[in-house]
Amino acid sequence: MKTTYRTTHIYKPRSRAERALTLAVLTALLSGAPAAPAMAEAKNVTIEEGTEVEASGTDHKACLTYDANAKETDENKTNSTSGNTLIILGKVIRSGGYQLAAAAAYSGGADDLSENHVIIQGGMVNNNAWVYGGRSEKGSVTKNTVTISGGTVNNIVYGGYSWYGSATGNSVIISSGTVKGDVSGGTVVMDIFRDSSDKGSATSNVIKISGGTITGNVVGGASPKIATDNKIIPAKGAAAANLQKATLMGFDEASTHSGNTL
């Protein structure tokens, strides 16, 4: 009978920084102090060409969901509020109702979402489906993006979207493809049933257009309270961008506004 032995390699820190980190970890373990929490892992999901994903009700199959109410068995649950990416090459269809269908990060709570990205390179997002770089019901959305270089979106596109937080530095970048709905860099939702004093601001959100076709409203930033420094930037010489049926607005809805440009 042949015996197989496993070789054990002992880790030897090389640099001064590695030695200091190793010493700190060993000290914490020996003293019984809790170790530093591990960084949450972001998630990358691709809806491949020829694939069809259908969302219905609260089943957000094309959303990367960060939510205390999301089940651990949820296929698209992400443990990070930042750095998630959703790439669309196939079809996203929502049946029954409108709104949430494709998002790089979604929170139904007060989580702040930042630097999440939707990349649409082809395929189709249907009439009932809305696209979000990041959407939070009560938290803020910051530096989330939607980039469209192909395919067709039949409804609304938001770089960042929040009901009660702020929308800051979000962007939508369109170089090709078709968007048949509205486009907003960052939106804080107008709620006709509530006073707007508890709403956040829309600041420094950007839409860049160098090609493609857009037929809805194009809004740099929207908030019922404050909208400042939001921009729409058509690229120089962007003759290929078809905006004949679009309406361009630096801001929308805001009671206080300044520095919004086309």
N, C-alpha and C positions, 0 to 999 in steps of 0.2 A: 504494500500500500504506500503510495507516494504522498508525502506531506507537503502541502504548499504553504509557504510563509508569506505574509504581507509585510512589505517594507514600510516602515514609518519614517516620514520625513519631518524633522523638527524645524519649525519656523524660526529663523534667526533674523531679527530686524537689522536692516543694513544702515539706513540713514538715521540721523539724529532725531528727525521728526517721528520716524517709525518706532525708535526706541522709547521716546517720550510717551507716545500713544500706548504702546504695550505696557509700559510701567503704570500709566494711569488706569488702564483696564484691570491689571492685576491688583493694584491697590484697592480699586473699588470692589472687586470680587472678594478679596481677603477681608475687607472691612465690613462686608455685608451691605454696602451701599448699592442702590439700584443702578444697573448699567444704563447708559444713554439710550433713549428709544431709537429703534431703527427707522430710517427714512421710509415713508410710504412709497410703494412702487407704483409708478404711473402705468397706464395701459394703452396699448396701440392695437387698433382693430381695423381691418380692411374688409370692406364689402366688395368682393371680387367681381370682375366682369362676368356677366352671365348668371349672377346670383341675385335673387330677389328676397328682400327682407320686409316682412309685413309687421307693422305695429298696430295695436288696437287697445282701446281703453287705457289702463295703466301699464300695459306691457310695452315698454320702451325698448324694443329689441335693437334699435340702431343708436341708442343713447348709452354713453358711458356714465353710469349713475353712481354718484357719491352721495349717499343718503343713509341716515340711521335706520330708515324703514326698509331699505333694500335688503333682500335676503342674501345670505352668504352664498347660496347656490345660484344666484342670479348670474347668468352667463356673462353679462356685461357690467357687473359691479366692479368699480375701481376703488382702490384704497387711497387714492391721492386726489387732492383738489387742484393739482397743478401738473402740467406736462403731459396730459393725455392727448392722443391723436386718433381721429377717425378719418379714414380714407375711403372715398366712395367712387367705385368704378362700375358698380351694378345698379340695381333699382332699390329704392326705399319707398314703401307704400304704407300709408296709414288709412285704415278703414274705420269709419265711425268717429265722427268728431274731427276737430282740427288741432292745430298747434303742435305739441311736442312729438317729434319723430326722429330727428337726427341731431345729436349734440355730442361734442367732444367731452363735455362735462355737464352734468345736471345735478342740482340739489333741490330737494323739496323743502329744505330747512333754511337755516341762517348761515350756511357755509359760504365763505368767500372763495371764489374760483378765479384762477389766474393762469395765463399762458397755456391755454388749451387750444387745440387746433383741429378744424375740419378742413379737409382737402378734397375737393370734388374735381376729379379728372375726367369723368365720363359718366355714362349711365343716366339715370333719371330719378328725381324726387317728385312724388306725385302731388296733386292739387291740395290734398288735406294735410300735407306734411310741411312743417316749418323747420328751418335749419338754424342752429345756434352754435357759435364757437364755445360759449359758456352761458348757462342759464341758472340763476339762483333765485329762489322765491323771496328770501329775506336777506341774503348776504349780498356783498358787492362783487362785481365782475370786472376784472382788470387784465388788459393785454391779451385777451382771447382773440383768435383770428378765424376767419373763413376765407379760404383761397379757392377760386374757381377758375380752372383752365380748360374746361370742357364739360360736356353733358348739358342737361336741362333741369332747372329747378322751377317747378310750376307754382311755387308760393313764396313766402317771405324768408329773407335771409337776415340774420342778426349776428354781428361780431360778438357782442355781449348783451345780455338781457337780464333785468332784475325787476321784481315788483317793488321792493322797498329799499334796496341798497343803492349804491352808486355804480355808474358805468364809466370807467376811465381807461383811456388808451387802447380800446378795442379797435379792430380793423376788419374790413372786408376788401379783398384784393381780387379784381376780376380782369383776366387777360383774354378769355375766350368763353365759349358756351353761351347759354341763354338763361336769363332769370325773368320769369313772367310775373313775379310778385314784387313787393317793395323790398328795398335794401336799406339797412340801418347799420352804421358803425357801432353805436352803443345806445341802448334804450332803457330808460326807467319808465315803467308803465303808468299811463294815466288811468286813474281809477275814479270813475264818476260818482262812486258811492262813498268815497272817503276824502277827507281833507288832504291836500298835497303837502302839508307842513312836515309830515313824517317821511316824505320821499327823498331819495338821494339825488345827486346831480349827475349830469352827463357832461364829461369833460375830456377834451383831447382825443376824441374818437375820430377815425379816419376811414374814408372810402377811396381806394385807388382804382381807376378804370383805365385800361390800356387796350381793351378789345371786348368782343362779345356783344350781346344784345340784352338790353334791359327795358322793360315796358311799364314798370311801376314807379312809385315814388322812390327817390334816392335821398336819404337823410343822413347827414353826418352824425348828429346826436340828438336824442329826444328825451326830455324830462318835463313833467308838469311844474317843476320847481326852478331849477337852474340848468342852463346849457351854455357852456363856454368853450371856445377854442376848438370846436369840432370842424372838420374839413372834408370837402370832396375834392379829390385831385385827379382830373383827367390828364393822362400823360400827354406830353407835347407830341403833336403829329399823330394823335390817336384817331385818325380818320376811320379806322376799321371799327371803332366802337359805335354801335348803333344805339343812340339815345333819343331818337326822334319822338318816341312815344313816352319817354320818361320825364318826370318832373324832379328837378334837382333843388334841394333845400339844405342849407348849412345846419339848420336846427328846426325843431318842431315842438309845439305845445308849451314851451317854457315861458313862465311869467317873468323871469330874469334871464337875459341873454347878452352875450358879448363875444367878439372875436371869432364868430363862426363864419367860415368862408367857403366860396365855391372856386 
